């Protein structure tokens, strides 16, 4: 049944296009000639009326009639020549090429494409079934299952895993909530704290908030080499305008990272972008690890910027 419908639609489209191409080209000229003849006849009547009223002399009327008759004959001759004149070789070749493409190439091409890309024998796939194969749906489904289990038997390790599932499903508010539960139940490692901080950042549209800074600070207290925490602390510095300090932190992270670390390209892109924004050469900025005092200063600056309507961040672009 589907093949019949597709064939009918293809033939209908091809037929409409072929009709337009095969229609005689003289139709427009015929309409033009007929219109001209009507105009000339009206002019002849007007000449007769003017002659009857004495507005023009008989000689003038005769001369005007002769001119109009000459124009009528010229229009008819032009029409006849247009009909008898053969189409140019290029015009015929173009027309025949288009007709062949529409009449043959289009149906055959459509058939071949459908043969390669689809088949009427394939069963339909409902939207719900297609959705179930997406990674986000799978992670969200696994998160719901694990959340139900943790209500009965809560554990720090379980909530830590749940936070990761929510993060993978892009459900960042629930990832923050699950990470807090994990920490409350004893999962206080650097990875848990840094994942909490990153979830806070993502839940706030990429802004490194004071809550995120606090989480990254705790992560660094547990492990001073926490790569995720160092990256986002550098981003926090950049967001409040301390561009050189941000580049210094990222250069320190770059120095300590494995050459094959997956985050290195992103770190280097940030170094280049924010150095350009600040108008300085990153090579002139010595690497510097984030310090507790620097974090406190950043938090204070962020609070001040938030209370002042973002003035601190807006003033950024130059640093140190």
Beta strands, then each sheet from edge to edge (+ up, - down):
end
